[in-house]
Amino acid sequence: MNDQMPKSPDQQPNDPVERLADLRHEFGEHGGVNMSIAASTTFTVLEAGTMPEIFEGNLGPHEGGCYLYGRHFNPTVFVLGRQLAAMEGAEAGYCASSGLGAIAAALLGCLEQGDHVVASDTLYGGTWSMLAKFLPAKCGMTTTFVDITDHDAVTEAMNERTKVVYTESLTNPTLRVPNLPVLAKIAHHHDAQLIVDNTFAPLAITPIEHGADIVVHSLTKFINGASDFIAGTVVGRGTFIGSLMDLHTGPLMLLGPTMDPQVAHSISLRLPHLPIRMIEHARRAQEFAHRLTAVGVKTVYPGLEDHPDHEIFHQIGRPEYGFGGLLTIDTGTTELAEKLMEDLQNVEGFGFMAVSLGYFDTLMSCSASSTSSEMDEHSLSKAGVTPGLIRMSIGLTGSLEQRWDQFERSLKRCGLISD
């Protein structure tokens, strides 16, 4: 396995796909075109004096290729982290056993007891709960939730203990697009770091190019693409990623959200076709959004010109990957949302009622009662997550016309559009 040092950011290509291609020099120990799986839980050293150097943090994968223990660095997981860092234009990256594990590690790597976070009021429910409930109760870290598109509100919420501004590149589930360059300026002016969850928009948005310090992903979603592995990643500066693996204070090392090397190997094999998948997800979502709007269904999709952040996405996005593979429709009530989803799944075979996203088939859920259900009613209302909101991750299977015909028939049967 080739552990060549990654290029510095100023040496890397500007395109994420080109950066990934530059790293396609990893190969198996016997010359295989795919990297090997380092399935060992522990690693040997040739000289006894090397081990104390590793424990003291003086030696590691970047300082001589030394590995210690599977909960620390693993060669296969290390390569996947480098690939994802290259994709995002970061110096370094490492992976975790889940998206929330990655998010928790990133936050704890930036925060001390008593520190403060300014966060978007529209987030994945698990992230919201971590910031609103878990970290205050367990760690004495507090969060102020604001409309992340209201820059005055973000600025007013900052204080002397604010160490992190936290947002998603596309908010879950309302699909707002934060102005990342402005948020980065606000954060850096107050000596805070901008953390961006880019799960919804891999390749389409590259937050580090717009001032973000740290990017996290739930790899479970689009990057993996098959809904068969739970995984996450953190990318950022090399010193920061190294601190997460510190043997004394590193949250990735000490809390143990360890990625299995066989999972890392499988996800790595899916990165080369991620661009093809993202383009098709976005193409279909864009077409469905136009057709839904044309028949009078209340639809939110960043690719629609009437979306409030359409121009911002144009400014910070990469047009060749479209506007993402997610859209929402609002049926008005929970009952009607459930009726439509049941018809789409059980009558038409259009997709599946399931949480998560980025699968090759369409996944749909009523956000207020599923992936945002950790939020209280006031927070849901403030975030604009209505009871009848259906989040759809548009899949790739079948033809576009076949899937639209199914969608249209269900909409008619449920009374959302007329014959």
N, C-alpha and C positions, 0 to 999 in steps of 0.2 A: 504494500500500500504506500503510495507516494505522499509524504507529509511535507512537501515543499511549502515554504512560507507563502501566504497570500500576498498579492500585490498591495501596496498602499493605495488609498482611495484616489490619489492624484494620478496613479498609473493605470487605473482600471478604465475599461470602456464605459461610455455613458449609458449604454443600453443594458438592462438586466439580463436579457437572453445572451448577449455577448459576454457578459461577465460570467454567467454560468458556463458557457462554452469554454472560456479560458481555464476553467477548473476541471475540464473533462480529461485530466491526465492521471486520475487515480486508477489503479488497476490491481487485480488480485495478486496475491503473493506468488502464484505460479503463472502469472502472465495473463490471467483472465481479463476480458474486457470490462467486467464489473468488479468493483472492489470486493475484497474478502470480508467475511463477517468475523470479527474478533469476539468470539463467544466466551472468552475467559473472564472470570470474575476478578482475578488478581493477576499481576504481571511481575515477572522476575527482573532482577537487576544483575548485572555481571560483576559489579563490585559493591561490597557491603556499604561503603561510604556514600554511595549514590542515594540510598534510601533516606537517610537523614536530610539530605539536600532537597529531596522531593517534599518531605514533610514540612520543611521550613519555607517552602514556596520558591526555592531558588532554581528548581528544575521542573520542567513540564513539557508538554508537546511542542511548545514553541522554543524551548531552550534545550534542545538535544533529543527530542522525541521520547522522553521518559514518561511511562505510564505507571500508575500505582495500583488502582483498585476501581472496580466497575462503577462505584457510586461517585468516583472522582471522574477523570477523563477516560473514555473508551475510544479506541482508534476509529471504529466505524461511526459512532455517534459524533465524534470530533469532525470527521470528514463531512457528514451531513450538515453540521453547524457551519462549517466553512462555506459550503455550497449555498446555504440560505443567506449567509452574510454577504456573499458575492451578489446574489440576486437583489438584495436590498441596498447594496452599495455601502455596507458597513465594514469595519475593520475585522470584526470577529463575531462569532455566534456559538451558542451551544443549545442543546435540545433537552426537553423535559418530557416526563411521561404523560403530560396533559397540557392543554392550553391554560387552564387555571393555575397549574403548577408553574408554568412559565411566567404568568402575570404576577403571581405571589412573589416569585423570586426577584423579578424586576423591581417591584415596589419595595420589598424588604432590602434590596441592594441599594436603594436610594434614601431610605428613611431610617430615622432613629426615633426612639420613644419621644413623644411630644411633638413630632413633626406634623405637617399639614399638607393636604393634597387639594388642589382645585380640579374637579372632574366634571366631565359632561354629565348632564342630568338624564341623558339617554344612553344607556349601556346595556350590554348583556346582563341578565339578571344575576348570574353568579358573580360577576365583577362588581355590580352594584352592591350586592350583599357583603362581599369582602370589604369594600370601602366603607359602607354605611354601618355595618354591624360587627364584623369579625375583627378588623384591625383596631377600632376604638376599644372594644371590650378586652381583647387579648394583648394588644401592644401599645395602647395609648396614643394611637395615630388617628387623626381626625380628617374628615373630608367635607368640603363645601361643594355642593352640586349646583351647577349653573347651566344656563343655555350656552353651549359652547360656541354658538355662532354669534353671540352677543359679546363683543370684545370688551365693551365697557364693564359688563358684569364679570367677565373673567378678571379684568384688572382690579376691580373693586374687591374681589374675593381674595386676592393675594395678600399675604401678611409676612411678617419676618420669619415665621416658621414654615412657610410654604417651600417645599423642596421638589414637588412634582406637579406638572399640569398633565392630566390624563384624558385621552380621548380615543375614539375609534375613527378610522379613516372614513368609514361609512357607518353612521350610528345604527345600532341594532335596537328596534327593527324599523325605525322611521326613515332611514336612508338619507339623513342630512349629511352634508359634506363640509367639515370644518375647514377653515382657511388656515392651513398648517403653517405657512410662512409667518402670518401674523401671530399665531399662538406661540410659535418658537421665539419671536421677538419679545413677547410679553414674558414668557417663562425665563428667558435668558437675562432680561433686564432685572428680574428679581432673583437672579442666581438660582433658578430652579431648572429642572430638566423636563423636557417634553417627551412623554411616553405615548406611543401610538399603537393601538391594536389594529393591525392591517389584515385581519382574517378575511374580511369581506372583499378585499380588493388587491390580491397579490398580482404583481406586474402592472395592473392598471394604475396604481398609485405607488410611488416609492417615497415614503415619508422622510427618510434621512436626507434625500436630495432637497427637501424643503425645510430643513432645520431641525427635524426631530433628532433627539439624542439616542433614543432606544425604541426599537420596534419589536413587538411581540406578535405571535401568530398562534392560533389553534391549528396545528397541522392536520387535525382530524378532518378539516373541512376541505376547501378547494385544493390545497397543495397535495394532500393525500388522494382525494378524489373518489375513493371507493367505499367510504364509511365502514372500514374494517379495522382501523387502528385509532386509538386515542393517543394524541401526541401534541407537543407544543415546542416553541422555540423562543429564544431571546437573542437579539442581535444588537450590536452597538460598538462602542470603542473597545479596543483590546484590553485596556486596563480594567474597564468595568466588567467585562465577561470574566476576566481572570479573578476579580474580586468575588464573583458569585461562586467560584470554586475554591476559595480560600479555606484551608483546613480548620481554621479557628472561628471564622465569622461568616463564611460563605453560605447563603441560603440554599443554593443548589446542592452544595456538598452536605450540609448538616441536616436539612429537612428531608433530603433523600428522594426528590421526585425524579428518579432515574429512568432514562429511556433504555429499553431493551435494544441491544445492537441489531437483532434481527428485524425489529421494527424500523430502525434507522436505515438498514439496508433496503428494505422494501420501499420506504418513502423516497429514498434517493433515486431508485429506478423509475419513479414516476415524475421526477422533475423535468426531464427532457421534453415530455409532451404536455407539461402544464400550459405553455403558451397556446398550443392548439386548443386545449380544452377551454381556457379562459375566453378565447376569441369566440368560440361557438356558444358558450353559456351566455355571453353578452349579446351576441347576434340574436339569439332566440328571445332573450328577455326584452331587448329593444323592440322587436317586432310584436311581441305579445303586448307590451305597454302601449304601443301605437294603436293596436287593434282594440284593446280594452277601452282606451280613451274614446275611440271612435264610436263605440256602441254605448257609451255613457256610463261605464263602470269607473268609480272613483279609484284612480290608480296613481301610485307614487313610484317613480323611477328616475334616477338622475339623468338619464339620457333624453327625457322629455324636456322640451324647451321651456315649459312652464314650471319646471322644478325650481324651487327658490335658489338652489346652489348649482344649477346647470353650468353657469359660466365659471364658477370656481373649479368644478371638476375639469372643465376644459383647460383651465390654467395650470392645474397641478397634475392632471392625469396624462396618461399616454394613450393617444387616440387609437392606436392600432389594436388595443385590447378592449375598446369599448367602455361601457359604463357599469360593468359588473353584471353578475348573474342573478341578482335578487330584485324582486319587485314586491310591492304590497298592494292589496286591494282592500277597501273598506266596505263591508256588507251592511254595516249599521248596527247589528246586534250579534251577540254571541251565538244565539240560536240559529240565525241565518248563516253565519260563518260555518258552524258545525254541519249544517244541512248541506251546504255547498261542498265542503271537503269530503263528507261521506259519499256524496253523489260522484264527485270526481274520482275517488278511489274505488268505491265498491260497485259503481255502475259502469263508469267509463274506462277505468284502468289508466287514468291520466297520470297519476302519481301516488305518493304515499303520505298519509297523515303521520308525521314523525318530526321530532325536533332534529336539529342539526341542519347542515346545508353543504353545498359543494359536491353532492353525490351525483352520479351519472343519470339517475332518475330524478324527477321533480319531487321535492319534499315540501310539505306545507303544514303550517301550524298557526293556531290562533294565539298570538304572542302574549296577550294579557293574561291568559290562563295557562301558559306554558313557559316559554323561555324568559319571560319578563315577570313571572308570577311572584318572584321574591320581592318585588317592589310593592309598597303599599299603594292604596288607591290614590292618595294625593300625589305621590311621585309618578304614578302611571299617567294621571291626568296632566300633570305639569309637563311630562315628556311627550305627550300627544299620542300615547299608546291607547287607542280606543278599544272597547270590548269586541267590536266586529272586525278588527284588523287581522287580515290573514297575510302572513309572510310566506312568500314562495321563492324557493331556490329552484330556478328553472333548469331542467335536466337536458340531456343530450340524446336520449334514446328516441326511437321512432322518427318520423319525418315531422318537420315543423307544421305542415298542413294537417297531418293526422292529429297531432296534439291540439292544434287550434280547433279543429272540428269537435273534438271531445270537450274542450273547454267551453266552447260556444253552446253546445247542447246542454251541458250542466247549468250554465248561467240561465238559459231559457227555462229549464225545468224548475229551477229555484226561484223564478220570477225576478231575477236581477236584470234581465233584458227581455224585450218583447220579441215575439216571433216575427 
